[in-house]
Amino acid sequence: MNVQNDVRVTIRVDKDLKDRAESLFYRLGMNMTTALNVFLRKAVDEEAIPFVVGAKSAVFGNGYTPADITSVFDAAVRDGVAEKQRKGSPVARYDAASKRAYLENADGTREYVNA
């Protein structure tokens, strides 16, 4: 990430949630900034809210770069989407053109949220 392109984003969250999130991210080998950047990149790439990554199966620790973490996260999301599609479950997506969320069914049809 180019420091010259960085912008500060301020969000308000419950203190307990923030503390618990920081603890989780630490166990995953990242800080809050890295975790939020991973989330935002994945959401934009997938045009949807990405899947949850659980700490119980985390393999990260010291020495992993943000690129390492993003790569593993990307693979996990792709695997999760493929598994949902294999089972015939709908996958959450986002239509940037119409700025609406939808579920994509196994047959390719879309069910828009709040249509």
SVG drawing of the C-alpha trace seen along z (x, -y; Angstrom):
<svg xmlns="http://www.w3.org/2000/svg" viewBox="-39 -11 48 41">
<polyline fill="none" stroke="black" stroke-width="0.4" points="0.0,0.0 1.4,-3.4 1.5,-5.6 0.8,-8.7 -2.6,-7.1 -3.5,-6.2 -6.5,-8.0 -7.6,-7.9 -11.0,-6.3 -12.7,-6.7 -15.3,-4.3 -17.2,-3.9 -17.5,-0.5 -18.3,0.8 -15.1,1.0 -15.7,4.7 -16.1,5.5 -12.9,3.6 -10.9,5.4 -12.2,8.8 -11.5,8.0 -8.0,6.9 -7.4,10.1 -8.7,12.2 -6.6,10.3 -3.5,10.7 -4.1,14.5 -4.4,14.3 -1.0,12.4 -2.4,9.0 -3.5,5.7 -6.8,3.9 -5.7,1.9 -4.4,5.0 -7.6,6.9 -9.9,4.1 -7.8,3.7 -8.1,7.4 -11.8,7.2 -12.3,4.2 -10.1,5.6 -12.0,9.0 -15.4,7.3 -14.5,5.2 -12.9,8.1 -16.0,10.3 -18.5,7.5 -20.0,9.0 -19.5,9.3 -16.7,11.9 -16.9,15.1 -15.9,15.2 -12.4,16.4 -12.2,18.3 -9.3,18.1 -9.6,21.7 -8.1,22.9 -5.7,20.0 -2.2,20.8 -0.8,17.3 1.8,16.1 4.7,13.7 6.6,13.4 3.6,13.5 3.2,10.5 -0.1,8.9 0.3,10.4 0.6,13.9 -2.5,13.4 -4.5,12.0 -3.4,14.9 -4.6,17.5 -7.8,15.5 -8.5,15.3 -8.1,19.0 -10.4,19.6 -13.1,17.4 -12.8,19.0 -13.1,22.5 -16.1,21.3 -17.9,20.0 -17.1,23.1 -18.4,25.3 -21.6,23.3 -22.1,23.5 -21.3,27.3 -24.0,27.8 -26.4,25.6 -26.6,22.9 -27.0,19.3 -23.9,17.0 -24.2,13.4 -23.0,10.9 -23.2,7.2 -24.2,5.6 -22.1,2.5 -24.1,1.2 -27.4,1.1 -25.8,0.8 -27.9,3.6 -27.0,6.8 -28.4,10.1 -28.2,13.9 -26.9,15.8 -28.5,19.2 -26.8,22.3 -28.6,22.0 -27.3,18.4 -30.5,16.6 -30.4,13.6 -32.6,12.7 -32.1,9.0 -32.3,7.9 -35.1,5.4 -36.2,5.6"/>
</svg>
